[in-house]
Amino acid sequence: MTKTVNDFIIRFANVNGTGSASANYLFAKAIFRMGIPVTPKNIFPSNIQGLPTWYEVRVSEKGYLGRREGIDILVSVNPQSMAQDIKSVKPGGYFMYDSTKKLPTPYFREDIHYLGVPMMEMSNEAFSDPRKRQLLKNIIYVGALAKLLNMDYSEIEKLVGEQFEGKKQLIDANIQALKLGMDYVEANFDYPLSFHLERRNLIKDKILVDGNTACGLGAVYGGATVMAWYPITPSTSVAEAFEHYCEAYRTDPETGEKKFAIIQAEDELAAMGMVIGANWNGARGFTATSGPGVSLMNEFLGLAYFAEVPAVLVDVQRTGPSTGMPTRTQQSDILLAAYASHGDTKHVLVFPATPHECFEMTAESFDLAERLQTPIMVMTDLDLGMNDHISEPFHWDQKRKYDRGKVLNAEELEHIGRFGRYLDVDGDGIPYRTYPGTHPTKGSFFTRGTSRDEYAAYTEDGAAYKRNMDRLMVKWETAKKVVPKAHLYQKENKSEIGILFYGTSTFSAEEAKDILEENGIIVDAIRIRAFPFGEEVVQFIHSHSTVFVIEQNRDAQLRSMMIMELETNPAKLIPVLNYDGMPITADAIKNQILKHLNLENTQHHELSKTAL
């Protein structure tokens, strides 16, 4: 049998609420500590416990960390999902199961290998506490895998010591469970398997972290001191991370005084209102939510846009509409966020693809919000937010200054004539503002959501309203020059075909690009990092005859925005979509592109500009 080193997918099929997540994470982190690129994905139900849950780990020495079709090794400890779990194993793959009970005959396949380990039986014999028996059963299969996959046991042992530091009994019990699994494999199976691990030095200084933690830390470094929020999956851990880092970095070590405010509002609309109030008064405030929350915040987002108040919102997208699938991922809030509120509104969006960008873009969003005097929405998703990803370490330049935008102080107000809050002085569409109380007679103390003139005086004069709306479009043009630019994967075009993607579609899109090129199909690529779209996006689309737009939603929402905003010929933009709640795979991207090119049944292709 062909040996496959550091290149496989393993899936754990567990029952939600049985403590399996920590055991599975122990497995993934041990591989990371061996210097091998790895990405874990926790696929869990929205109830508290009892339903099937899966934990999928991709190991890729080449650094491909998006999802891939097919499972090479499946560890099954959940009878509820066993029938479908067996079907998901690729021919030639392995199925490990708890052989305490006999496997039903219908579950046997001739084209896969079975590894029966009596996990529950061994746990019952070794441990007396009923709760520990269930938890340590999970550690037994980690031990079995350690031997079967040639894992570095010392790394697992270190991680157990770190997790239960100072709790000798728990450390001893976990080590005992690990050895039970290892000893059983040693006595009953040939090892290592055809899929196995070898230590590498491919990680360097990279870290393993989730996007929500990165957003929370980015908000602290971005100068946020106020967060108002309402709990909603999958964004809640943004608030938890922000609070954790505020306790560390925004608490006076001598007096214990907390220099931050975190408010759990009664609902998402109230949370957005509090954020607007905080920013209006000169603090940097933000919120975090998901699609249903953005829906409820529409009214206040419109107010912030029209009154021109800075605000930052982190939208960790999930599957909609309505309640949808709260614990599945999607990129389906794009249109909702971009045009949130009634009337003519356009909001700035940024699209991080990695935890490093979650940190950087969240911090940068506070500068953008104040510079442009408008809401900025950080568009992540459940996959990026709640799953761990390999990331470049976070760095912060201590000399970096916050961009507070056009804010006048009392002295500056003294030396100007009549202050016009909504007057375009510089021709960039961005007016000057003040913090309330800056000057006793000049400046802005109040704002309104109704129409007003350049001096903030209420009016229903249509000409004044039109001037204001036209100025907001001038500001929109300014925004195009300051938002994060798209990432081009090559300086010069090599093909008439382009692929365009954003956010977490990046992982699989990059792999699909390589797969296509290995088969003779050369494609150029661009990753969108913000809306409004910059000139580099316009040029990319203009210079390619066909552009495949890769997204994780049903309605090709980013493509729709490009057709509207750039007046692009719809026939030129070909949607490549996935909306089953799971991250898109490289295989799905490749297959949809080949199908459109009528090449799906061809093994090797030699395409050139002329051929197309």
C-alpha positions as CSV (number, residue, x, y, z in Angstrom):
1,M,0.0,0.0,0.0
2,T,1.2,3.5,-0.9
3,K,2.5,5.4,2.1
4,T,1.1,8.9,2.5
5,V,3.1,11.2,4.8
6,N,1.6,14.4,6.3
7,D,-1.2,14.6,3.9
8,F,-4.6,13.3,5.0
9,I,-8.0,14.2,6.5
10,I,-9.2,12.6,9.7
11,R,-12.7,13.1,11.1
12,F,-13.9,12.4,14.6
13,A,-17.6,11.5,15.0
14,N,-18.7,12.2,18.5
15,V,-21.8,13.0,20.6
16,N,-22.2,16.6,21.5
17,G,-21.6,17.3,25.2
18,T,-19.3,14.3,26.0
19,G,-16.1,16.2,26.3
20,S,-14.7,15.0,23.0
21,A,-13.8,18.5,21.8
22,S,-10.8,18.9,24.2
23,A,-9.5,15.5,23.2
24,N,-9.8,16.2,19.5
25,Y,-8.1,19.6,20.0
26,L,-5.3,17.8,21.8
27,F,-4.8,15.6,18.8
28,A,-4.7,18.6,16.3
29,K,-2.4,20.7,18.5
30,A,0.1,17.9,18.9
31,I,0.4,17.7,15.1
32,F,0.9,21.5,15.0
33,R,3.7,21.1,17.7
34,M,5.3,18.5,15.4
35,G,5.9,21.3,12.9
36,I,3.3,20.1,10.4
37,P,0.6,22.4,8.9
38,V,-2.8,21.4,10.3
39,T,-6.3,23.0,10.4
40,P,-9.1,21.7,12.6
41,K,-12.8,22.3,12.1
42,N,-15.4,21.8,14.8
43,I,-18.8,20.8,13.2
44,F,-21.3,20.9,16.0
45,P,-25.1,21.2,16.4
46,S,-26.9,24.2,17.8
47,N,-28.4,22.2,20.8
48,I,-26.6,21.8,24.1
49,Q,-25.9,18.1,23.9
50,G,-27.0,14.7,22.6
51,L,-26.8,15.2,18.8
52,P,-23.9,14.2,16.5
53,T,-20.9,16.4,16.3
54,W,-17.8,16.1,14.1
55,Y,-14.3,17.4,14.4
56,E,-12.4,17.4,11.1
57,V,-8.6,17.8,10.9
58,R,-6.7,18.3,7.7
59,V,-3.0,17.7,7.6
60,S,-1.2,19.1,4.7
61,E,2.6,19.4,4.3
62,K,2.0,21.6,1.3
63,G,0.1,24.0,3.5
64,Y,-3.3,23.5,1.9
65,L,-5.7,24.3,4.8
66,G,-9.1,24.5,3.2
67,R,-11.5,21.6,3.2
68,R,-11.0,18.7,0.8
69,E,-13.5,16.1,-0.3
70,G,-13.4,12.6,1.3
71,I,-12.2,11.3,4.6
72,D,-9.0,9.2,4.9
73,I,-9.4,8.2,8.6
74,L,-12.7,8.3,10.5
75,V,-12.9,7.8,14.3
76,S,-16.4,6.8,15.2
77,V,-17.7,6.8,18.7
78,N,-21.3,7.8,17.9
79,P,-23.8,5.0,16.9
80,Q,-26.3,7.7,15.7
81,S,-24.2,8.8,12.8
82,M,-22.2,5.6,12.1
83,A,-24.0,4.7,8.9
84,Q,-23.3,8.0,7.2
85,D,-19.8,8.2,8.7
86,I,-18.8,4.9,7.1
87,K,-20.1,6.1,3.7
88,S,-17.8,9.2,4.0
89,V,-14.6,7.2,4.2
90,K,-12.6,7.1,0.9
91,P,-11.8,3.7,-0.6
92,G,-8.6,2.5,0.9
93,G,-9.2,4.6,4.1
94,Y,-9.6,3.6,7.7
95,F,-12.6,3.3,10.0
96,M,-11.7,3.2,13.8
97,Y,-14.6,2.4,16.0
98,D,-15.4,1.5,19.6
99,S,-15.5,-2.3,19.5
100,T,-16.9,-2.7,23.0
101,K,-20.0,-3.6,21.1
102,K,-20.0,-5.7,17.9
103,L,-20.2,-3.7,14.7
104,P,-23.4,-4.5,12.8
105,T,-22.9,-6.4,9.5
106,P,-24.5,-3.8,7.3
107,Y,-21.7,-1.4,8.3
108,F,-19.0,-3.4,6.7
109,R,-17.4,-2.3,3.4
110,E,-14.9,-4.3,1.5
111,D,-12.9,-1.3,0.2
112,I,-11.9,0.2,3.6
113,H,-9.9,-1.0,6.6
114,Y,-11.5,-1.5,10.1
115,L,-9.7,-0.7,13.3
116,G,-11.8,-1.9,16.3
117,V,-10.6,-0.6,19.7
118,P,-12.7,-1.4,22.8
119,M,-12.5,2.1,24.2
120,M,-15.4,2.0,26.6
121,E,-14.5,-1.4,27.9
122,M,-10.9,-0.3,28.6
123,S,-12.1,2.9,30.2
124,N,-14.6,1.1,32.5
125,E,-11.9,-1.4,33.6
126,A,-9.3,1.3,34.3
127,F,-11.4,4.1,35.9
128,S,-14.1,4.0,38.5
129,D,-15.7,7.5,38.2
130,P,-18.6,7.4,35.7
131,R,-17.9,10.9,34.3
132,K,-14.2,10.2,34.0
133,R,-14.9,7.0,32.1
134,Q,-16.7,8.9,29.4
135,L,-14.1,11.7,29.2
136,L,-11.1,9.4,29.2
137,K,-12.6,7.1,26.6
138,N,-11.8,10.0,24.2
139,I,-8.2,10.2,25.3
140,I,-7.9,6.4,24.7
141,Y,-8.6,6.9,21.0
142,V,-6.1,9.8,20.9
143,G,-3.5,7.3,22.3
144,A,-4.4,4.7,19.7
145,L,-4.0,7.3,16.9
146,A,-0.7,8.4,18.3
147,K,0.7,4.9,17.8
148,L,-1.1,4.3,14.5
149,L,0.0,7.6,12.9
150,N,3.5,7.7,14.3
151,M,2.8,10.8,16.4
152,D,5.4,12.3,18.7
153,Y,4.1,11.1,22.1
154,S,6.3,13.6,24.0
155,E,4.3,16.5,22.4
156,I,1.0,15.0,23.5
157,E,2.4,14.4,27.0
158,K,3.5,18.0,27.2
159,L,0.1,19.3,26.1
160,V,-1.6,17.2,28.8
161,G,0.7,18.7,31.4
162,E,0.0,22.2,30.1
163,Q,-3.8,21.7,30.1
164,F,-4.0,20.3,33.6
165,E,-1.1,22.2,35.2
166,G,-1.0,21.7,38.9
167,K,-3.6,18.9,38.8
168,K,-1.5,15.8,39.2
169,Q,-4.4,13.3,39.4
170,L,-5.9,14.5,36.1
171,I,-2.5,14.5,34.4
172,D,-1.9,10.9,35.6
173,A,-5.4,9.7,34.5
174,N,-5.0,11.2,31.0
175,I,-1.5,9.8,30.6
176,Q,-2.8,6.4,31.7
177,A,-5.7,6.6,29.1
178,L,-3.2,7.6,26.4
179,K,-1.0,4.6,27.1
180,L,-4.1,2.3,27.2
181,G,-4.8,3.2,23.6
182,M,-1.2,3.0,22.5
183,D,-0.6,-0.4,24.1
184,Y,-3.8,-1.8,22.5
185,V,-2.6,-0.8,19.0
186,E,0.9,-2.2,19.7
187,A,-0.6,-5.6,20.6
188,N,-3.3,-5.8,17.9
189,F,-2.4,-3.9,14.7
190,D,0.4,-3.2,12.3
191,Y,1.6,0.4,12.6
192,P,2.1,3.0,11.5
193,L,-0.8,3.2,9.0
194,S,-0.3,4.0,5.3
195,F,-1.4,7.6,6.3
196,H,1.0,8.8,9.0
197,L,3.0,11.6,10.3
198,E,6.7,12.6,10.3
199,R,8.1,15.6,12.2
200,R,8.8,18.7,10.1
201,N,9.9,22.3,10.7
202,L,7.3,24.0,8.6
203,I,5.5,26.1,11.2
204,K,8.3,28.4,12.1
205,D,7.0,31.2,14.4
206,K,3.3,30.7,13.3
207,I,0.5,30.5,15.9
208,L,-2.7,28.5,16.1
209,V,-5.6,30.8,16.9
210,D,-9.3,31.5,16.0
211,G,-10.6,34.6,14.3
212,N,-12.9,35.7,17.0
213,T,-10.0,35.9,19.5
214,A,-8.0,37.8,16.9
215,C,-10.9,40.3,16.4
216,G,-11.2,40.9,20.2
217,L,-7.5,41.5,20.6
218,G,-7.5,43.7,17.4
219,A,-10.3,45.9,19.0
220,V,-8.1,46.4,22.1
221,Y,-5.1,47.4,20.0
222,G,-7.3,49.5,17.8
223,G,-8.2,51.7,20.7
224,A,-11.7,50.4,21.5
225,T,-12.8,51.1,25.1
226,V,-16.5,50.4,24.7
227,M,-18.3,47.3,23.5
228,A,-22.1,46.9,23.5
229,W,-23.4,43.5,22.3
230,Y,-26.1,40.9,22.6
231,P,-25.2,37.2,22.7
232,I,-25.5,35.4,19.4
233,T,-23.8,32.4,17.8
234,P,-21.1,32.5,16.4
235,S,-20.0,36.0,17.5
236,T,-20.2,35.7,21.3
237,S,-16.5,34.8,21.8
238,V,-15.5,38.1,20.2
239,A,-17.0,39.8,23.3
240,E,-15.4,37.2,25.6
241,A,-12.0,37.8,24.0
242,F,-12.3,41.6,24.2
243,E,-13.2,41.4,27.8
244,H,-10.3,39.0,28.5
245,Y,-7.8,41.3,26.9
246,C,-9.3,44.4,28.4
247,E,-8.9,42.9,31.8
248,A,-5.2,42.3,31.0
249,Y,-4.4,45.6,29.2
250,R,-7.1,48.1,30.2
251,T,-7.0,47.6,33.9
252,D,-4.8,49.8,36.1
253,P,-2.4,47.4,37.8
254,E,-2.1,49.6,40.9
255,T,-5.7,50.7,41.5
256,G,-7.6,48.0,39.7
257,E,-9.6,50.6,37.9
258,K,-11.2,49.3,34.7
259,K,-10.7,51.7,31.8
260,F,-13.3,50.0,29.6
261,A,-17.0,49.4,29.4
262,I,-18.7,46.2,28.2
263,I,-22.5,46.3,28.1
264,Q,-24.8,43.4,27.4
265,A,-27.7,45.2,25.8
266,E,-31.4,44.0,25.8
267,D,-31.2,43.3,22.1
268,E,-29.0,44.0,19.0
269,L,-30.7,47.2,18.1
270,A,-30.0,48.7,21.5
271,A,-26.4,47.5,21.3
272,M,-25.9,49.4,18.0
273,G,-27.4,52.5,19.5
274,M,-25.0,52.4,22.4
275,V,-22.1,52.0,20.0
276,I,-23.2,55.0,18.1
277,G,-23.6,57.0,21.3
278,A,-20.1,56.0,22.5
279,N,-18.5,57.0,19.2
280,W,-20.5,60.3,19.0
281,N,-19.0,61.2,22.3
282,G,-15.4,60.5,21.2
283,A,-14.8,56.9,22.5
284,R,-14.0,54.0,20.2
285,G,-16.9,51.7,20.5
286,F,-18.0,48.5,18.6
287,T,-20.3,45.5,18.6
288,A,-20.2,42.0,17.3
289,T,-23.1,40.0,16.0
290,S,-24.2,37.7,13.1
291,G,-26.8,37.9,10.4
292,P,-30.0,38.1,12.5
293,G,-28.3,40.9,14.6
294,V,-27.4,42.9,11.5
295,S,-31.0,42.6,10.4
296,L,-32.1,44.2,13.7
297,M,-29.4,46.8,13.6
298,N,-30.5,48.2,10.2
299,E,-32.3,51.2,11.6
300,F,-29.3,52.4,13.6
301,L,-26.8,51.6,10.8
302,G,-28.8,53.9,8.6
303,L,-28.7,56.6,11.3
304,A,-24.9,56.3,11.7
305,Y,-24.5,56.5,7.9
306,F,-26.7,59.5,7.5
307,A,-25.6,61.4,10.6
308,E,-22.0,60.4,9.8
309,V,-21.1,58.8,13.1
310,P,-18.1,56.4,13.3
311,A,-18.9,52.8,14.4
312,V,-17.4,49.3,14.0
313,L,-19.4,46.1,13.7
314,V,-17.9,42.6,13.5
315,D,-20.3,40.3,11.6
316,V,-19.4,36.7,12.1
317,Q,-21.6,35.2,9.4
318,R,-23.7,32.1,9.7
319,T,-26.2,30.2,7.6
320,G,-29.5,32.0,7.1
321,P,-32.1,33.2,6.4
322,S,-34.0,33.6,9.7
323,T,-32.5,31.3,12.3
324,G,-31.1,29.1,9.6
325,M,-28.4,26.8,10.8
326,P,-26.8,28.8,13.6
327,T,-23.7,26.6,13.9
328,R,-22.8,26.4,10.2
329,T,-20.8,28.8,8.1
330,Q,-21.7,31.0,5.1
331,Q,-20.9,34.3,3.4
332,S,-24.5,35.3,3.1
333,D,-24.7,38.7,4.8
334,I,-22.8,40.5,2.1
335,L,-25.7,42.3,0.5
336,L,-27.5,42.9,3.8
337,A,-24.4,44.5,5.3
338,A,-23.4,46.5,2.2
339,Y,-26.8,48.2,1.8
340,A,-28.1,48.0,5.4
341,S,-31.1,50.3,6.2
342,H,-33.8,51.8,4.0
343,G,-33.1,54.5,1.5
344,D,-29.8,55.0,-0.4
345,T,-27.1,53.7,1.9
346,K,-23.7,52.1,1.2
347,H,-21.5,50.7,4.0
348,V,-17.8,50.0,4.0
349,L,-17.0,46.3,4.4
350,V,-13.7,44.6,5.0
351,F,-13.1,40.9,4.4
352,P,-10.4,39.2,6.5
353,A,-9.3,35.8,5.4
354,T,-7.0,34.8,8.3
355,P,-6.8,35.4,12.0
356,H,-3.9,37.8,11.3
357,E,-6.1,39.8,9.1
358,C,-8.9,39.7,11.7
359,F,-6.5,41.3,14.1
360,E,-5.2,43.9,11.6
361,M,-8.5,44.7,9.9
362,T,-10.4,45.1,13.2
363,A,-7.8,47.5,14.5
364,E,-7.7,49.4,11.2
365,S,-11.5,49.6,11.1
366,F,-11.5,52.1,14.0
367,D,-9.2,54.3,12.0
368,L,-11.3,54.0,8.9
369,A,-14.6,54.6,10.8
370,E,-13.2,57.9,12.3
371,R,-11.5,59.0,9.1
372,L,-14.6,58.4,7.0
373,Q,-17.2,59.1,9.8
374,T,-19.2,56.1,8.9
375,P,-19.9,52.5,10.1
376,I,-17.3,49.9,9.1
377,M,-18.2,46.2,9.1
378,V,-15.7,43.5,9.5
379,M,-17.1,40.5,7.6
380,T,-15.8,37.2,9.0
381,D,-17.7,33.9,9.3
382,L,-18.2,31.0,11.6
383,D,-15.4,29.0,10.0
384,L,-12.9,31.8,10.5
385,G,-14.3,33.0,13.8
386,M,-14.8,29.8,15.8
387,N,-12.2,27.4,14.3
388,D,-8.4,27.5,14.9
389,H,-6.2,28.5,11.9
390,I,-2.5,28.7,11.4
391,S,-1.6,32.3,11.4
392,E,1.3,34.7,11.2
393,P,2.0,36.1,14.7
394,F,0.4,39.4,15.5
395,H,2.6,42.5,15.6
396,W,1.9,46.0,16.6
397,D,4.1,49.1,15.9
398,Q,4.2,51.0,19.2
399,K,4.8,54.2,17.2
400,R,1.6,53.7,15.3
401,K,-0.8,56.6,15.8
402,Y,-4.6,56.4,15.7
403,D,-6.3,58.3,12.8
404,R,-9.0,60.2,14.6
405,G,-10.1,61.9,11.3
406,K,-11.3,65.5,11.0
407,V,-11.9,66.5,14.6
408,L,-11.7,70.2,15.5
409,N,-10.6,71.3,19.0
410,A,-11.7,74.4,20.9
411,E,-8.8,76.5,19.6
412,E,-9.5,75.6,16.0
413,L,-13.2,76.4,16.4
414,E,-12.3,79.8,17.8
415,H,-10.4,80.7,14.6
416,I,-13.1,79.7,12.1
417,G,-16.3,81.5,11.2
418,R,-19.6,79.6,11.2
419,F,-19.0,75.9,11.8
420,G,-20.6,73.7,9.2
421,R,-20.9,70.1,10.5
422,Y,-21.9,68.8,7.1
423,L,-19.9,71.2,5.0
424,D,-17.4,69.7,2.5
425,V,-14.4,72.0,3.0
426,D,-11.7,69.8,1.3
427,G,-13.6,68.3,-1.6
428,D,-13.3,64.7,-0.3
429,G,-16.9,64.5,0.9
430,I,-15.8,64.2,4.5
431,P,-16.9,67.1,6.8
432,Y,-15.2,68.3,10.0
433,R,-16.7,67.3,13.3
434,T,-16.2,68.0,17.0
435,Y,-16.7,66.0,20.2
436,P,-19.7,67.2,22.3
437,G,-18.6,69.8,24.8
438,T,-15.5,70.9,23.0
439,H,-16.6,74.5,22.8
440,P,-19.3,76.3,24.7
441,T,-21.0,77.8,21.6
442,K,-19.5,76.2,18.5
443,G,-19.5,72.6,17.4
444,S,-21.9,69.7,17.5
445,F,-23.8,68.7,20.6
446,F,-26.6,66.8,19.0
447,T,-27.3,65.0,15.7
448,R,-30.5,63.9,13.9
449,G,-31.6,61.3,11.4
450,T,-33.8,63.8,9.6
451,S,-32.6,65.9,6.7
452,R,-30.6,69.0,7.4
453,D,-28.4,71.5,5.7
454,E,-24.6,71.9,5.8
455,Y,-24.9,73.6,9.2
456,A,-26.9,70.8,10.8
457,A,-30.1,72.8,10.7
458,Y,-33.3,70.8,10.1
459,T,-34.7,71.3,6.7
460,E,-37.0,69.5,4.3
461,D,-35.7,71.5,1.4
462,G,-35.1,69.0,-1.5
463,A,-32.1,70.8,-2.8
464,A,-30.3,70.7,0.6
465,Y,-31.1,67.0,0.9
466,K,-29.8,66.3,-2.6
467,R,-26.6,68.2,-1.8
468,N,-26.0,66.1,1.3
469,M,-26.7,62.8,-0.6
470,D,-24.4,63.8,-3.4
471,R,-21.6,64.7,-0.9
472,L,-22.0,61.2,0.7
473,M,-21.2,59.8,-2.7
474,V,-18.1,61.9,-3.0
475,K,-17.1,60.4,0.4
476,W,-17.8,57.0,-1.1
477,E,-15.3,57.7,-3.8
478,T,-12.8,58.8,-1.2
479,A,-13.3,55.5,0.7
480,K,-12.2,53.6,-2.4
481,K,-8.7,55.0,-2.0
482,V,-8.3,54.2,1.7
483,V,-9.9,50.8,2.3
484,P,-7.6,47.7,2.1
485,K,-6.6,47.0,-1.5
486,A,-7.3,43.7,-3.2
487,H,-4.5,41.1,-3.3
488,L,-3.3,40.2,-6.8
489,Y,-1.5,36.9,-7.1
490,Q,0.6,37.9,-10.0
491,K,1.7,41.3,-11.5
492,E,1.0,40.4,-15.1
493,N,-1.9,38.5,-16.6
494,K,-1.1,35.0,-17.8
495,S,-4.5,33.9,-18.9
496,E,-7.9,35.1,-20.1
497,I,-9.4,33.3,-17.2
498,G,-9.6,34.9,-13.7
499,I,-10.8,33.7,-10.3
500,L,-12.0,36.1,-7.7
501,F,-12.7,35.3,-4.1
502,Y,-12.7,36.7,-0.6
503,G,-12.7,35.7,3.1
504,T,-12.5,32.0,4.0
505,S,-13.1,31.0,0.4
506,T,-9.4,31.9,0.0
507,F,-8.0,28.7,1.5
508,S,-9.7,26.4,-1.1
509,A,-9.5,28.9,-3.9
510,E,-5.7,29.0,-3.7
511,E,-5.5,25.2,-3.7
512,A,-8.0,25.0,-6.6
513,K,-5.8,27.4,-8.6
514,D,-2.8,25.1,-8.1
515,I,-4.8,22.0,-9.1
516,L,-6.1,23.6,-12.3
517,E,-2.6,24.7,-13.2
518,E,-1.3,21.2,-12.6
519,N,-3.8,20.2,-15.2
520,G,-2.7,22.8,-17.7
521,I,-5.4,25.4,-17.0
522,I,-3.7,28.7,-16.1
523,V,-5.8,31.1,-14.2
524,D,-5.1,34.6,-12.7
525,A,-6.4,35.3,-9.2
526,I,-7.4,38.2,-7.1
527,R,-8.6,38.3,-3.5
528,I,-11.1,41.0,-2.6
529,R,-10.3,42.6,0.8
530,A,-12.9,45.5,1.0
531,F,-16.0,47.1,-0.4
532,P,-16.1,49.6,-2.1
533,F,-14.1,48.0,-4.8
534,G,-10.8,49.7,-5.8
535,E,-9.5,50.4,-9.2
536,E,-7.4,47.2,-9.1
537,V,-10.6,45.2,-9.0
538,V,-12.0,47.1,-12.0
539,Q,-8.8,46.5,-14.0
540,F,-8.7,42.8,-13.1
541,I,-12.3,42.2,-14.3
542,H,-11.7,44.3,-17.4
543,S,-8.6,42.4,-18.4
544,H,-10.1,38.9,-18.3
545,S,-12.7,37.5,-20.7
546,T,-14.1,35.2,-18.0
547,V,-14.0,35.7,-14.2
548,F,-15.2,33.0,-11.8
549,V,-16.5,34.6,-8.6
550,I,-16.2,32.1,-5.7
551,E,-18.6,32.6,-2.8
552,Q,-20.3,30.7,0.0
553,N,-23.9,31.7,-0.6
554,R,-26.8,30.7,-2.9
555,D,-27.4,34.1,-4.6
556,A,-23.9,35.0,-5.7
557,Q,-24.1,38.2,-3.6
558,L,-20.7,39.6,-4.2
559,R,-21.2,39.0,-8.0
560,S,-24.5,40.9,-7.7
561,M,-22.7,43.8,-6.1
562,M,-20.0,43.9,-8.8
563,I,-22.7,44.0,-11.5
564,M,-24.4,46.9,-9.7
565,E,-21.4,48.9,-8.6
566,L,-19.1,48.3,-11.6
567,E,-21.7,47.9,-14.3
568,T,-20.0,44.8,-15.4
569,N,-21.5,42.5,-18.0
570,P,-23.2,39.7,-16.0
571,A,-22.2,37.1,-18.6
572,K,-18.5,37.8,-17.8
573,L,-18.9,37.0,-14.1
574,I,-19.5,33.2,-13.5
575,P,-20.6,32.2,-10.0
576,V,-18.9,29.4,-8.2
577,L,-21.0,28.7,-5.2
578,N,-21.4,26.6,-2.1
579,Y,-24.1,27.0,0.5
580,D,-24.6,23.8,2.4
581,G,-23.2,25.3,5.6
582,M,-19.8,23.7,5.3
583,P,-16.7,25.6,4.0
584,I,-16.3,25.3,0.2
585,T,-13.7,22.7,-1.0
586,A,-11.0,23.0,-3.6
587,D,-12.7,20.1,-5.4
588,A,-16.0,21.9,-5.6
589,I,-14.3,25.0,-7.1
590,K,-12.3,23.0,-9.6
591,N,-15.3,20.9,-10.7
592,Q,-17.6,23.9,-11.2
593,I,-14.9,25.7,-13.2
594,L,-14.3,22.6,-15.4
595,K,-18.0,22.1,-15.9
596,H,-18.4,25.7,-17.2
597,L,-15.4,25.2,-19.5
598,N,-16.9,21.9,-20.7
599,L,-13.8,20.1,-19.5
600,E,-15.1,18.1,-16.5
601,N,-14.5,14.7,-18.2
602,T,-11.0,15.5,-19.5
603,Q,-8.0,14.3,-17.5
604,H,-5.5,16.8,-18.8
605,H,-5.9,20.2,-20.5
606,E,-3.7,22.5,-22.4
607,L,-5.4,25.8,-22.6
608,S,-4.0,29.0,-23.8
609,K,-5.4,32.4,-24.6
610,T,-5.7,31.4,-28.2
611,A,-7.6,28.2,-27.3
612,L,-10.1,30.2,-25.3
